[in-house]
Amino acid sequence: MNVRRLIPSTALAGAVTLGLVSLSACGTSDAAGKDSGGKLDVVASFYPMQYLAEQIGGDHVAVNTLTKPGVEPHDLELKPKQIGELGEADVILYLKGIQPAVDEAIAQAGVKNTVDAATLTKLEAHGTGTGGHEGEAGHEGETAEEHAEHAGEGHAEEEAGHDHGSEAGADPHVWLDPVKYAEVAKGVGTALEKADPDHAADYKKNTDALVKKLGDLNTDFVNGLKNTTTKTFITTHSAFGYLAERYGLDQEGISGVDPESEPSPARIKELQDKAKKEKVTTIFFETLASDKTAKTLASDTGLRTDVLDPLEGITDKSQGDDYIEVMQSNLTALKKALGAK
């Protein structure tokens, strides 16, 4: 799986073992419960999952996230207490393949209502350079209807034992495509309805409202990026493959999917040549990873730098207070960098 830095297996095994001591005394729960003021106790693995839970759950859920603001999600190490508390959740919402330590702990927790967002849409493989000019249909020329149908097929495969999250080369950054994120939102809404049927109508209403907001966001991206001087953007790591395909852009990641790996001299030369050929104006970096390589490349090529946020967490450095606001900031940055007309 293309993730950043794997947690050492010995440290992870020790943490899980300690966590199981706590888990052995914990049951699972299907209903709103215990220490959450009568609300459904939802544990989200990191911000994109937290946002869905909060927007769809509304006043009926108490949402806790395993990844605190400012913590790089891929590098998260869980404390034994956190692992133990997982078993007390009513619902666990995560995205398999992003956080190895979380994947392992959740597998051990055994909570009935565990939702893997990777099973709610179709994952694809993306490399260092990703994208195409398919426009709004995107994703290998599919229409929106065909794409939704394929997402359903993907979910059926999961039920039959096919695990998208561990699929070799699969890119887990689905939340950066508003259309795919909306597909995930629908699945999360269905899961909350099942876990807490007394409030199913509210969950459905909230899901519909969120899907509409994501649809409006998608329209903004389609219209904003329709006519640009260039289609190529260079960024710290290849988190934006789904976004690039959706809107007919070409993503070039300095370090591929892993931002902590050092690009080779050949890769730097390739990016320099591509920047000149494709009239690239900006090198993007992000808020939770080092900007050193991006700034060095920009300096060497005489290009600007700007932030393109992969939205793995919200901090005081984020260009917005929530998913929608930060994505709008990303759109503004892309329009400027690509020379939108």
Secondary structure, 3 states (H helix, E strand, C coil): CCCCCCCCHHHHHHHHHHHHHHHCCCCCCCCCCCCCCCCEEEEECCHHHHHHHHHHHHHHEEEEECCCCCCCHHHCCCCHHHHHHHCCCCEEEECCCCCHHHHHHHHHHCCCEEEEHHHCCCCEECCCEEECCCCCCCCCCCCHHHHHHHHHHHHHHHHCCCCHHHCCCEECCHHHCHHHHHHHHHHHHHHHHHHCHHHHHHHHHHHHHHHHHHHHHHHHHHHHCCCECCCEEEECCCCCHHHHHHCCCEEEECCCCCCCCCCCHHHHHHHHHHHHHCCCCEEEECCCCCCHHHHHHHHHHCCEEEECCCCCCCCCCCCCCCHHHHHHHHHHHHHHHHCEC
